[in-house]
């Protein structure tokens, strides 16, 4: 079965960096993939998206210039490099496969990772 396994969360001071990884197995990697995050009391929202070929990436306005999404197709792994972290970046982060390449929204066929906590202290 399709499965996404995340790693790389943790705690960091404001201005620091973290890198999240998402390892895919099964028929999920050759698809548009994205990183989402959700804070308490907030809806889950897309942070960054990437198509199968790795080009034409999407970033939410709140993270542009600070976060970089990438994928290593040989390793079936997607990454989110997070630099210049701010306290407002604190959230549970999720990776997802088989999301829309146009809207970067998850749907019925989407596959989700287990989530990893990112905490940024001030």
N, C-alpha and C positions, 0 to 999 in steps of 0.2 A: 504494500500500500504506500501511497505517497506520504512523505513525512518531511518536516522541516525541524531542524534542531539548532537552537540558538546558543550563543556563548558571547562573553565579553562585557557583560554589564558590570556595574559596580558603583562606587562612590568616588567623587572627585570634587576638588575645590573649583569655584568659579574661575574661568579662564583656562582650565585644564582640558585634557583630551581623553577620549575613549574610542575604541573600535569595537563594533559589534559584528559578529559573524553569523551566518545562516547557512547551514549545510543541508542540501537537498538530496533526498533519495526518492526513487520512484519517478513516475512520469510528470514531474512538476517543474523541472528546471528550465526546459525550453519553452518559456512563457514570459510574459511580463511579470515582474516581481516588484515588490515595494516594501518599504519600512513604514510602519504606523506607530503611533504612540497614544497613550491614554493616561490622563491624570485623574485623580479622584474628583468626581462630580462633573467630569467632562466626557464628551463623546470621543470615540476613537477616531483619529484623524491621520491622513497620510502625511508623512514627512518627506519621503523621496521615493521615486519610482525609476525603474530601469527596464528597457526592452531586452529581448533575447540577445541581440547583437551588442548591447552595451552602450549604444549611442542614444541621442535624444532623451537624456535624462530629465526628470522632473524634480523640482524642489519646492516645498512650501516656502512662502515669503519669509517666514519667521526663521528659517535656517539657511537661506541662501548666503553663500560666501563663507559659511562655517562648517557645513556638513558636506561630505562627498560620498555618493553611492557608487559602488563598483561591483563587478562580478568576475570571477575567475571560472570560466566554463570548463577548463580541464579538471578543476577540483570540485565542480558543482557547488560552488560557494558564492554567496553574496555578502557584501560588506557594507557597513556604514561607518565611515570615519567622521568622528565628531570632534571638532576643534572649537576653541573659544567658548566653552560651555558656560551657560548661564543658569541661575537657579530655576528659571521658568522652563528649562529643558527637562527638569525632573519629571519622570513619567515611567510607566511600564511600556517598553518598546517591543513590538511584534514584527516579525517578518512574515510575508505572505507571497505565495505564488499563484499563478492563474488569476491575476487581477486584470482589470480593464487597462489596456494600453492607451486609451483615450482619456478616461476620467480618473484613472488610478484609484478606483473604488473596488473593494472586494465584492464578491457576489456568491451565488449559490455554489459554484464550482471551485471557489478559492480554497487554498490550503494554507493553514496558519501554523507558525511556530508556537512554542509554549510560552513565550514572553520572557523578558529579562528586565530587571529594575535598573534604572539609571537615576542616581541621586546626585544633584549638584548643590553643594553648600556655598553659602555666601560668606 
